[in-house]
């Protein structure tokens, strides 16, 4: 890939549980934190863009707002999935 191909889209494969957990971190846990506010505009935009992509994909696959008890149960299952997924720690 040449440097001028940065506009090309990349395809990521994530489980729904992983996607949901990433979206929750970006949308709910990192939003308006000192960490996010301390980033440069380009870095914040990159994270906001990723949050938007995650949210759009969740909606496309049918994950939508629901009553708190149902949402909490869904998030618990997503976190359990992430806790048990294999991670390449060779880096």
Secondary structure, DSSP 8 states (H G I E B T S, - for coil): --GGGTTS-------HHHHHHHHHIIIIISTT-HHHHTS-HHHHHHHHHHHHHHHHHHHHTT-----HHHHHHHHHHHHHHHHHS------
